[in-house]
Structures are given as structure tokens and as C-alpha cells.
Amino acid sequence: MHPQIAVFLEFVREHQEFAAPMVFLLAFGESLAVVSLLIPATIMLMGIGALIGASGIDFWPIYFGAVLGAGLGDWVSFWLGRHYHEQIARMWPLSKHPDMLPKGHAFFEKWGWPGVFIGRFFGPLRAIVPLVAGTCEMPKAAFQIANWTSAAAWAALLLGPGSVGLSQVRDILLR
């Protein structure tokens, strides 16, 4: 494990009161256009899921922090795409990766609103699909349905296995 990730997880274990806000920030960053390519938030969130099971941290505040952060991150990305349209390709860091937007656009054109849902579960797509959905002027209601349902499923997928699996092992060992 990367040393910074280990330090972060140890901090969360020792300061559980900060876990939900930190998970919110991680999920927000992980879902915000392009930022998700810069931080290893998925690994940290999975580690926090394991801490939930191992340390007895309350699952629901962490889960809702992850859902809210992920949903808002995608919503901001969608808004940026709608607001900046064609200009977005000329802005840093997308200007340094000219292939990202066309690939995201092709994915979105093929899959439409289900692509917003599916894209959440694949790192490179998670970074770009909401932005592309905004530039394609996807209807807001359809985007929000795909956005929030995928945020709920994504948070459960990242946090759930560690929190359920380790707590059950702990209970068996303590019997």
C-alpha cells in the first residue's frame, strides 16, 4: 500500500468523527471531472470500507457521505460541460489529453443515459462521462436519475464488502 494511503487510513481510524466528511471529499474528488485521475480515492474509499468492519465505525454516515460526494461531483461535472460546452476541450488539463473528450463522447453517444450510470464504475469514464453528458445537453432529469442511482450503488460497492466481510469475521473470532 502506498505510504500516504496508509497514513490517511490510520488517521481515519484514530479520528472516526472525521470519517464521513473525509469520505464526502474523497467521493466528490473521485467524481469531479478529471480530478479523479489525480487522486487514488477509490483505493482510499475501499480501505475505509475495511476500517468500518474492523473498527466498528458506523456504516451509514460514511455511506451517505460517499453518495452525496459522488452525486455532487458528477453534478458539478455535468454543469461544467453544459456551461463551457466547446471551450472545455481547450482548458487544462483536457487540452493536454485531447483524446479523452472524443472517447467519452463516443461512449455517451453509444450508451446515452445508461452510460452515465455505467461510467461511474470505470475510472477513466467516471472522470469524463458527466462532463460529456453536459456538453451533449443531456436532459437534466435523466442525468440526475442516472447520477444519484449510480452514486448509491457505487458507494455500496466500494464500502460494503469491507464493512460487511470484516465485521462478520470479527464477530466469529470474538465468539
N, CA, C and O of each residue as an XYZ file, in Angstrom:
700
protein
N       0.847     -1.176      0.000
C       0.000      0.000      0.000
C       0.892      1.239      0.000
O       1.931      1.264      0.660
N       0.489      2.245     -0.730
C       1.226      3.500     -0.802
C       1.292      4.122      0.593
O       0.287      4.115      1.304
N       2.440      4.659      1.008
C       2.581      5.180      2.379
C       1.560      6.271      2.738
O       1.064      6.299      3.864
N       1.243      7.166      1.795
C       0.279      8.230      2.080
C      -1.122      7.660      2.326
O      -1.872      8.182      3.151
N      -1.465      6.602      1.616
C      -2.774      5.973      1.805
C      -2.829      5.332      3.189
O      -3.840      5.435      3.884
N      -1.753      4.677      3.585
C      -1.700      4.066      4.911
C      -1.829      5.127      6.006
O      -2.537      4.914      6.990
N      -1.159      6.252      5.846
C      -1.243      7.349      6.820
C      -2.669      7.885      6.868
O      -3.203      8.138      7.948
N      -3.282      8.056      5.709
C      -4.660      8.549      5.651
C      -5.608      7.598      6.375
O      -6.429      8.032      7.183
N      -5.495      6.302      6.087
C      -6.385      5.324      6.716
C      -6.162      5.251      8.220
O      -7.116      5.079      8.979
N      -4.938      5.377      8.651
C      -4.660      5.390     10.090
C      -5.288      6.618     10.744
O      -5.830      6.530     11.846
N      -5.216      7.767     10.061
C      -5.850      8.980     10.580
C      -7.359      8.770     10.732
O      -7.938      9.144     11.752
N      -7.989      8.179      9.730
C      -9.437      7.930      9.796
C      -9.749      6.979     10.945
O     -10.733      7.170     11.660
N      -8.924      5.965     11.124
C      -9.156      5.011     12.222
C      -9.074      5.701     13.577
O      -9.883      5.433     14.465
N      -8.100      6.585     13.736
C      -7.893      7.271     15.012
C      -8.878      8.416     15.238
O      -9.174      8.760     16.382
N      -9.384      9.004     14.165
C     -10.282     10.164     14.261
C     -11.567      9.871     13.497
O     -11.856     10.496     12.476
N     -12.323      8.922     14.002
C     -13.510      8.443     13.304
C     -14.558      9.538     13.090
O     -15.376      9.440     12.176
N     -14.538     10.568     13.920
C     -15.507     11.657     13.763
C     -15.320     12.417     12.454
O     -16.238     13.095     11.992
N     -14.133     12.309     11.853
C     -13.870     12.975     10.575
C     -14.111     12.067      9.371
O     -13.968     12.498      8.227
N     -14.473     10.821      9.626
C     -14.584      9.845      8.541
C     -15.635     10.253      7.499
O     -15.338     10.253      6.304
N     -16.843     10.596      7.922
C     -17.896     10.935      6.948
C     -17.534     12.165      6.107
O     -17.687     12.118      4.887
N     -17.059     13.270      6.714
C     -16.662     14.404      5.869
C     -15.499     14.089      4.932
O     -15.449     14.587      3.807
N     -14.569     13.266      5.397
C     -13.434     12.908      4.538
C     -13.898     12.026      3.382
O     -13.426     12.175      2.255
N     -14.820     11.113      3.662
C     -15.367     10.263      2.601
C     -16.136     11.116      1.603
O     -16.054     10.883      0.397
N     -16.882     12.102      2.091
C     -17.576     13.025      1.186
C     -16.571     13.688      0.246
O     -16.782     13.709     -0.967
N     -15.487     14.226      0.789
C     -14.487     14.918     -0.035
C     -13.813     13.965     -1.024
O     -13.582     14.324     -2.178
N     -13.502     12.756     -0.571
C     -12.897     11.769     -1.473
C     -13.846     11.413     -2.612
O     -13.438     11.386     -3.773
N     -15.102     11.143     -2.288
C     -16.075     10.770     -3.318
C     -16.336     11.943     -4.260
O     -16.503     11.746     -5.463
N     -16.373     13.159     -3.722
C     -16.555     14.343     -4.559
C     -15.388     14.475     -5.537
O     -15.593     14.661     -6.736
N     -14.174     14.381     -5.021
C     -12.991     14.471     -5.878
C     -12.916     13.342     -6.886
O     -12.513     13.550     -8.031
N     -13.307     12.139     -6.461
C     -13.271     10.979     -7.346
C     -14.285     11.109     -8.476
O     -14.109     10.510     -9.537
N     -15.341     11.886     -8.260
C     -16.396     12.030     -9.261
C     -16.303     13.337    -10.041
O     -17.015     13.512    -11.030
N     -15.465     14.230     -9.629
C     -15.321     15.513    -10.309
C     -14.486     15.338    -11.570
O     -13.464     14.653    -11.558
N     -14.925     15.956    -12.646
C     -14.258     15.809    -13.944
C     -12.748     15.956    -13.810
O     -12.257     16.945    -13.268
N     -12.038     14.990    -14.296
C     -10.589     14.936    -14.420
C      -9.865     14.816    -13.073
O      -8.818     14.172    -13.007
N     -10.389     15.414    -12.004
C      -9.732     15.345    -10.701
C      -9.561     13.893    -10.275
O      -8.575     13.541     -9.628
N     -10.524     13.054    -10.639
C     -10.468     11.652    -10.231
C      -9.255     10.930    -10.794
O      -8.861      9.886    -10.276
N      -8.669     11.464    -11.833
C      -7.465     10.850    -12.391
C      -6.225     11.199    -11.576
O      -5.177     10.577    -11.748
N      -6.333     12.187    -10.691
C      -5.179     12.691     -9.963
C      -5.040     12.149     -8.546
O      -3.951     12.194     -7.975
N      -6.136     11.633     -7.965
C      -6.075     11.150     -6.589
C      -6.516      9.682     -6.527
O      -7.408      9.275     -7.272
N      -5.906      8.898     -5.657
C      -6.270      7.480     -5.540
C      -7.457      7.270     -4.596
O      -7.380      6.462     -3.670
N      -8.535      7.986     -4.829
C      -9.667      7.968     -3.896
C     -10.354      6.612     -3.835
O     -10.814      6.219     -2.762
N     -10.441      5.889     -4.929
C     -11.127      4.596     -4.909
C     -10.457      3.651     -3.922
O     -11.140      2.976     -3.152
N      -9.150      3.597     -3.935
C      -8.417      2.727     -3.015
C      -8.646      3.184     -1.574
O      -8.829      2.358     -0.679
N      -8.637      4.493     -1.354
C      -8.861      5.009     -0.006
C     -10.274      4.690      0.477
O     -10.470      4.335      1.639
N     -11.251      4.816     -0.409
C     -12.630      4.513     -0.026
C     -12.799      3.025      0.288
O     -13.507      2.669      1.230
N     -12.169      2.174     -0.477
C     -12.229      0.743     -0.184
C     -11.544      0.450      1.154
O     -12.011     -0.393      1.920
N     -10.462      1.132      1.426
C      -9.784      0.982      2.713
C     -10.654      1.435      3.868
O     -10.663      0.809      4.927
N     -11.386      2.524      3.668
C     -12.309      2.992      4.704
C     -13.422      1.965      4.900
O     -13.867      1.743      6.027
N     -13.875      1.337      3.817
C     -14.863      0.265      3.952
C     -14.343     -0.842      4.842
O     -15.080     -1.374      5.672
N     -13.080     -1.194      4.675
C     -12.477     -2.223      5.524
C     -12.371     -1.738      6.972
O     -12.561     -2.516      7.907
N     -12.066     -0.447      7.151
C     -11.998      0.100      8.512
C     -13.356      0.056      9.204
O     -13.437     -0.144     10.416
N     -14.411      0.240      8.435
C     -15.752      0.174      9.018
C     -15.949     -1.181      9.676
O     -16.422     -1.274     10.808
N     -15.580     -2.226      8.953
C     -15.726     -3.569      9.501
C     -14.760     -3.851     10.630
O     -15.138     -4.483     11.617
N     -13.529     -3.403     10.513
C     -12.509     -3.723     11.506
C     -12.616     -2.870     12.766
O     -12.326     -3.347     13.863
N     -13.030     -1.615     12.619
C     -13.033     -0.690     13.754
C     -14.411     -0.424     14.329
O     -14.537      0.207     15.379
N     -15.433     -0.895     13.656
C     -16.781     -0.651     14.155
C     -17.283      0.757     13.893
O     -18.198      1.220     14.573
N     -16.703      1.447     12.922
C     -17.195      2.773     12.532
C     -18.603      2.592     11.978
O     -18.871      1.620     11.272
N     -19.500      3.519     12.291
C     -20.880      3.435     11.819
C     -20.918      3.557     10.293
O     -20.418      4.533      9.732
N     -21.512      2.567      9.627
C     -21.551      2.491      8.169
C     -22.366      3.617      7.536
O     -21.917      4.223      6.563
N     -23.543      3.908      8.062
C     -24.487      4.785      7.360
C     -24.009      6.210      7.159
O     -24.201      6.730      6.060
N     -23.397      6.890      8.131
C     -22.882      8.236      7.839
C     -21.801      8.228      6.757
O     -21.729      9.138      5.932
N     -20.966      7.191      6.773
C     -19.907      7.067      5.765
C     -20.543      6.839      4.388
O     -20.162      7.470      3.403
N     -21.506      5.938      4.342
C     -22.196      5.629      3.086
C     -22.865      6.880      2.522
O     -22.692      7.197      1.345
N     -23.623      7.587      3.348
C     -24.316      8.778      2.849
C     -23.336      9.880      2.454
O     -23.610     10.642      1.526
N     -22.202      9.975      3.143
C     -21.158     10.924      2.729
C     -20.618     10.584      1.351
O     -20.380     11.471      0.531
N     -20.425      9.287      1.099
C     -19.926      8.847     -0.213
C     -20.958      9.106     -1.307
O     -20.608      9.583     -2.386
N     -22.219      8.798     -1.040
C     -23.280      9.023     -2.034
C     -23.383     10.514     -2.349
O     -23.421     10.905     -3.516
N     -23.426     11.337     -1.319
C     -23.562     12.781     -1.525
C     -22.357     13.353     -2.273
O     -22.518     14.156     -3.193
N     -21.157     12.942     -1.880
C     -19.956     13.432     -2.561
C     -19.917     13.010     -4.021
O     -19.615     13.822     -4.896
N     -20.221     11.740     -4.292
C     -20.195     11.238     -5.669
C     -21.256     11.922     -6.524
O     -20.978     12.331     -7.651
N     -22.462     12.045     -5.996
C     -23.544     12.679     -6.754
C     -23.260     14.147     -7.050
O     -23.490     14.616     -8.164
N     -22.761     14.867     -6.053
C     -22.445     16.287     -6.268
C     -21.258     16.465     -7.204
O     -21.243     17.395     -8.010
N     -20.265     15.587     -7.110
C     -19.117     15.666     -8.026
C     -19.546     15.507     -9.477
O     -19.106     16.263    -10.342
N     -20.397     14.536     -9.745
C     -20.895     14.352    -11.110
C     -21.797     15.500    -11.531
O     -21.770     15.918    -12.689
N     -22.594     16.013    -10.606
C     -23.476     17.134    -10.935
C     -22.655     18.355    -11.336
O     -22.989     19.032    -12.308
N     -21.582     18.643    -10.597
C     -20.713     19.780    -10.946
C     -20.064     19.542    -12.311
O     -19.977     20.462    -13.123
N     -19.611     18.319    -12.564
C     -19.012     18.000    -13.863
C     -20.019     18.203    -14.993
O     -19.686     18.769    -16.034
N     -21.240     17.744    -14.784
C     -22.318     17.926    -15.760
C     -22.558     19.415    -16.010
O     -22.680     19.847    -17.156
N     -22.624     20.187    -14.940
C     -22.845     21.627    -15.055
C     -21.699     22.285    -15.830
O     -21.939     23.144    -16.679
N     -20.461     21.889    -15.542
C     -19.316     22.456    -16.270
C     -19.430     22.163    -17.762
O     -19.171     23.034    -18.593
N     -19.818     20.932    -18.099
C     -19.994     20.572    -19.501
C     -21.076     21.405    -20.176
O     -20.892     21.865    -21.303
N     -22.198     21.599    -19.497
C     -23.289     22.404    -20.069
C     -22.884     23.861    -20.197
O     -23.223     24.521    -21.180
N     -22.168     24.358    -19.219
C     -21.822     25.780    -19.186
C     -20.682     26.135    -20.148
O     -20.729     27.168    -20.815
N     -19.670     25.285    -20.216
C     -18.485     25.606    -21.011
C     -18.442     24.927    -22.374
O     -17.564     25.229    -23.183
N     -19.358     24.032    -22.638
C     -19.518     23.392    -23.948
C     -18.202     23.136    -24.678
O     -17.382     22.339    -24.224
N     -18.005     23.799    -25.786
C     -16.836     23.585    -26.650
C     -15.537     24.105    -26.025
O     -14.458     23.604    -26.339
N     -15.633     25.085    -25.163
C     -14.429     25.666    -24.548
C     -13.696     24.663    -23.667
O     -12.484     24.765    -23.475
N     -14.424     23.708    -23.138
C     -13.860     22.771    -22.166
C     -12.673     21.986    -22.743
O     -11.738     21.661    -22.012
N     -12.703     21.685    -24.019
C     -11.613     20.916    -24.648
C     -10.313     21.713    -24.694
O      -9.228     21.133    -24.752
N     -10.420     23.033    -24.669
C      -9.224     23.875    -24.732
C      -8.674     24.224    -23.349
O      -7.625     24.858    -23.237
N      -9.382     23.808    -22.302
C      -8.955     24.115    -20.937
C      -8.041     23.014    -20.403
O      -8.169     21.847    -20.774
N      -7.117     23.406    -19.525
C      -6.266     22.445    -18.860
C      -7.121     21.692    -17.860
O      -7.979     22.320    -17.240
N      -6.957     20.435    -17.662
C      -5.973     19.507    -18.202
C      -6.456     18.791    -19.460
O      -5.706     18.018    -20.057
N      -7.695     19.037    -19.868
C      -8.208     18.347    -21.064
C      -7.436     18.731    -22.318
O      -7.338     17.934    -23.250
N      -6.889     19.936    -22.353
C      -6.093     20.344    -23.513
C      -4.838     19.485    -23.652
O      -4.303     19.349    -24.752
N      -4.369     18.909    -22.563
C      -3.191     18.044    -22.582
C      -3.540     16.598    -22.938
O      -2.652     15.796    -23.227
N      -4.824     16.269    -22.916
C      -5.301     14.918    -23.224
C      -6.446     15.013    -24.237
O      -7.601     14.755    -23.899
N      -6.125     15.381    -25.467
C      -7.176     15.646    -26.454
C      -8.032     14.426    -26.817
O      -9.114     14.587    -27.382
N      -7.575     13.228    -26.507
C      -8.351     12.029    -26.845
C      -9.445     11.713    -25.825
O     -10.348     10.934    -26.127
N      -9.387     12.296    -24.630
C     -10.348     11.964    -23.580
C     -11.782     12.349    -23.943
O     -12.698     11.537    -23.810
N     -11.973     13.567    -24.395
C     -13.338     14.011    -24.711
C     -13.955     13.233    -25.868
O     -15.104     12.806    -25.753
N     -13.248     13.028    -26.975
C     -13.858     12.228    -28.052
C     -14.213     10.801    -27.611
O     -15.249     10.272    -28.013
N     -13.362     10.179    -26.788
C     -13.668      8.838    -26.293
C     -14.893      8.867    -25.385
O     -15.762      8.000    -25.475
N     -14.956      9.852    -24.526
C     -16.121      9.992    -23.651
C     -17.375     10.285    -24.444
O     -18.449      9.769    -24.132
N     -17.246     11.102    -25.458
C     -18.390     11.445    -26.309
C     -18.903     10.205    -27.054
O     -20.110      9.982    -27.138
N     -17.986      9.412    -27.585
C     -18.380      8.184    -28.291
C     -19.085      7.226    -27.340
O     -20.087      6.609    -27.705
N     -18.565      7.100    -26.124
C     -19.202      6.237    -25.141
C     -20.607      6.748    -24.812
O     -21.560      5.972    -24.751
N     -20.722      8.051    -24.602
C     -22.021      8.638    -24.257
C     -23.010      8.494    -25.407
O     -24.177      8.173    -25.183
N     -22.558      8.727    -26.632
C     -23.449      8.593    -27.790
C     -23.939      7.155    -27.953
O     -25.080      6.929    -28.355
N     -23.086      6.193    -27.644
C     -23.469      4.792    -27.767
C     -24.461      4.382    -26.684
O     -25.429      3.676    -26.967
N     -24.229      4.816    -25.447
C     -24.993      4.318    -24.316
C     -26.055      5.284    -23.786
O     -26.998      4.843    -23.129
N     -25.929      6.587    -24.051
C     -26.913      7.552    -23.556
C     -26.949      7.603    -22.037
O     -25.915      7.477    -21.381
N     -28.149      7.790    -21.478
C     -28.236      7.933    -20.022
C     -27.752      6.700    -19.265
O     -27.193      6.864    -18.181
N     -27.933      5.458    -19.773
C     -27.339      4.326    -19.035
C     -25.807      4.433    -18.963
O     -25.183      3.892    -18.050
N     -25.216      5.132    -19.929
C     -23.767      5.335    -19.909
C     -23.318      6.165    -18.723
O     -22.216      5.975    -18.207
N     -24.170      7.087    -18.289
C     -23.844      7.875    -17.096
C     -23.789      6.941    -15.888
O     -22.891      7.045    -15.052
N     -24.758      6.030    -15.807
C     -24.776      5.065    -14.715
C     -23.559      4.138    -14.797
O     -22.842      3.962    -13.812
N     -23.333      3.555    -15.958
C     -22.234      2.602    -16.166
C     -20.876      3.277    -15.976
O     -19.962      2.698    -15.389
N     -20.756      4.500    -16.476
C     -19.487      5.210    -16.429
C     -18.957      5.420    -15.021
O     -17.745      5.509    -14.826
N     -19.839      5.501    -14.042
C     -19.416      5.711    -12.657
C     -18.489      4.587    -12.176
O     -17.653      4.809    -11.300
N     -18.632      3.396    -12.738
C     -17.915      2.228    -12.228
C     -16.578      1.975    -12.922
O     -15.900      0.995    -12.613
N     -16.193      2.846    -13.856
C     -14.943      2.686    -14.588
C     -14.156      3.990    -14.514
O     -14.581      5.015    -15.045
N     -12.995      3.937    -13.844
C     -12.193      5.110    -13.538
C     -12.073      6.165    -14.626
O     -12.494      7.302    -14.411
N     -11.516      5.834    -15.783
C     -11.360      6.870    -16.808
C     -12.703      7.446    -17.287
O     -12.802      8.636    -17.586
N     -13.713      6.608    -17.354
C     -15.034      7.098    -17.768
C     -15.655      7.973    -16.692
O     -16.295      8.980    -16.995
N     -15.464      7.587    -15.426
C     -16.022      8.354    -14.312
C     -15.539      9.799    -14.372
O     -16.256     10.722    -13.984
N     -14.324      9.981    -14.859
C     -13.728     11.309    -14.912
C     -14.295     12.176    -16.022
O     -14.145     13.397    -15.973
N     -14.946     11.585    -17.026
C     -15.296     12.360    -18.205
C     -16.758     12.277    -18.634
O     -17.266     13.237    -19.214
N     -17.457     11.167    -18.373
C     -18.812     10.976    -18.892
C     -19.795     12.059    -18.427
O     -20.559     12.558    -19.254
N     -19.813     12.447    -17.141
C     -20.754     13.517    -16.751
C     -20.466     14.839    -17.468
O     -21.385     15.578    -17.821
N     -19.201     15.122    -17.673
C     -18.813     16.337    -18.398
C     -19.336     16.275    -19.832
O     -19.897     17.247    -20.337
N     -19.151     15.137    -20.478
C     -19.614     14.950    -21.849
C     -21.143     14.994    -21.908
O     -21.714     15.565    -22.838
N     -21.806     14.390    -20.913
C     -23.274     14.439    -20.872
C     -23.755     15.880    -20.835
O     -24.765     16.223    -21.450
N     -23.025     16.723    -20.110
C     -23.372     18.145    -20.070
C     -23.134     18.827    -21.401
O     -23.966     19.618    -21.847
N     -22.008     18.534    -22.048
C     -21.733     19.173    -23.343
C     -22.727     18.713    -24.404
O     -23.020     19.454    -25.343
N     -23.248     17.489    -24.262
C     -24.253     16.971    -25.206
C     -25.668     17.426    -24.845
O     -26.640     17.063    -25.508
N     -25.761     18.213    -23.800
C     -27.045     18.743    -23.324
C     -28.059     17.643    -23.024
O     -29.226     17.720    -23.410
N     -27.578     16.626    -22.329
C     -28.461     15.566    -21.850
C     -29.533     16.208    -20.973
O     -29.218     17.124    -20.213
N     -30.779     15.765    -21.051
C     -31.816     16.326    -20.176
C     -31.416     16.193    -18.703
O     -30.936     15.147    -18.267
N     -31.624     17.268    -17.956
C     -31.179     17.306    -16.558
C     -31.807     16.201    -15.717
O     -31.120     15.577    -14.909
N     -33.086     15.954    -15.893
C     -33.767     14.947    -15.069
C     -33.193     13.551    -15.323
O     -32.948     12.802    -14.377
N     -32.981     13.204    -16.568
C     -32.413     11.886    -16.895
C     -31.010     11.766    -16.318
O     -30.640     10.720    -15.786
N     -30.225     12.846    -16.423
C     -28.880     12.814    -15.856
C     -28.938     12.591    -14.349
O     -28.209     11.753    -13.818
N     -29.795     13.332    -13.660
C     -29.844     13.233    -12.202
C     -30.304     11.853    -11.738
O     -29.810     11.347    -10.730
N     -31.231     11.244    -12.450
C     -31.663      9.882    -12.082
C     -30.494      8.911    -12.201
O     -30.226      8.135    -11.284
N     -29.796      8.961    -13.344
C     -28.635      8.083    -13.533
C     -27.533      8.416    -12.534
O     -26.886      7.516    -11.999
N     -27.320      9.694    -12.283
C     -26.284     10.154    -11.376
C     -26.505      9.632     -9.952
O     -25.615      9.003     -9.379
N     -27.672      9.887     -9.387
C     -27.902      9.550     -7.976
C     -28.076      8.054     -7.754
O     -27.660      7.535     -6.718
N     -28.680      7.354     -8.704
C     -28.796      5.900     -8.522
C     -27.427      5.227     -8.630
O     -27.128      4.289     -7.891
N     -26.603      5.712     -9.552
C     -25.260      5.130     -9.667
C     -24.393      5.507     -8.469
O     -23.561      4.709     -8.038
N     -24.574      6.710     -7.925
C     -23.810      7.112     -6.738
C     -24.130      6.191     -5.562
O     -23.234      5.781     -4.825
N     -25.410      5.870     -5.394
C     -25.817      4.977     -4.300
C     -25.236      3.572     -4.490
O     -24.747      2.966     -3.536
N     -25.290      3.065     -5.708
C     -24.755      1.721     -5.979
C     -23.233      1.704     -5.852
O     -22.666      0.760     -5.302
N     -22.578      2.734     -6.355
C     -21.118      2.826     -6.316
C     -20.616      2.879     -4.872
O     -19.654      2.195     -4.521
N     -21.261      3.685     -4.044
C     -20.857      3.795     -2.642
C     -21.012      2.451     -1.928
O     -20.145      2.047     -1.153
N     -22.115      1.771     -2.196
C     -22.335      0.459     -1.579
C     -21.278     -0.539     -2.045
O     -20.784     -1.341     -1.252
N     -20.939     -0.492     -3.306
C     -19.949     -1.420     -3.862
C     -18.559     -1.181     -3.277
O     -17.828     -2.136     -3.014
N     -18.190      0.079     -3.071
C     -16.863      0.378     -2.530
C     -16.765      0.138     -1.028
O     -15.768     -0.397     -0.543
N     -17.789      0.531     -0.304
C     -17.725      0.474      1.155
C     -18.275     -0.818      1.746
O     -17.819     -1.275      2.795
N     -19.248     -1.398      1.071
C     -19.963     -2.535      1.626
C     -19.152     -3.790      1.860
O     -19.211     -4.345      2.957
N     -18.389     -4.271      0.871
C     -17.685     -5.550      1.074
C     -16.761     -5.556      2.290
O     -16.767     -6.512      3.066
N     -15.985     -4.521      2.458
C     -15.083     -4.470      3.608
C     -15.825     -4.339      4.914
O     -15.460     -4.967      5.908
N     -16.868     -3.523      4.919
C     -17.592     -3.309      6.167
C     -18.363     -4.541      6.594
O     -18.442     -4.833      7.788
N     -18.930     -5.267      5.655
C     -19.691     -6.469      5.983
C     -18.760     -7.640      6.253
O     -18.905     -8.340      7.255
N     -17.810     -7.847      5.362
C     -16.936     -9.006      5.476
C     -16.097     -9.014      6.735
O     -16.040    -10.027      7.432
N     -15.449     -7.914      7.039
C     -14.573     -7.888      8.199
C     -15.347     -7.908      9.505
O     -14.882     -8.501     10.479
N     -16.502     -7.284      9.555
C     -17.272     -7.295     10.800
C     -17.768     -8.707     11.098
O     -17.829     -9.110     12.260
N     -18.119     -9.453     10.064
C     -18.546    -10.832     10.292
C     -17.376    -11.688     10.772
O     -17.548    -12.517     11.667
N     -16.213    -11.505     10.203
C     -15.033    -12.241     10.650
C     -14.720    -11.875     12.100
O     -14.428    -12.753     12.912
N     -14.780    -10.593     12.426
C     -14.512    -10.138     13.799
C     -15.495    -10.787     14.768
O     -15.088    -11.273     15.823
N     -16.790    -10.802     14.422
C     -17.800    -11.407     15.301
C     -17.541    -12.893     15.509
O     -17.705    -13.396     16.621
N     -17.144    -13.596     14.470
C     -16.854    -15.028     14.582
C     -15.665    -15.253     15.505
O     -15.687    -16.155     16.342
N     -14.614    -14.425     15.351
C     -13.417    -14.578     16.173
C     -13.665    -14.236     17.631
O     -13.026    -14.808     18.514
N     -14.587    -13.308     17.901
C     -14.839    -12.889     19.276
C     -15.816    -13.805     20.011
O     -16.031    -13.633     21.211
N     -16.400    -14.755     19.329
C     -17.350    -15.684     19.986
C     -16.658    -16.641     20.877
O     -17.305    -17.483     21.501
